[in-house]
């Protein structure tokens, strides 16, 4: 499952990049209002230099945190144990 979600993540990153490039090519024909709207939208996108590796690293850190939380939670007594 993790491999599938990593593939999905890579596909989504590629799609964001392709859409960004396509919009930039067409943007010079757009109205100033659309150009201003694009600037706002573009500022919410991940930086272009952000690589898939950085997202994988973040995912690994989250996975590690989840593992730690599960491990800690497993050490706590169940309500039935009281």
Beta strands, then each sheet from edge to edge (+ up, - down):
end
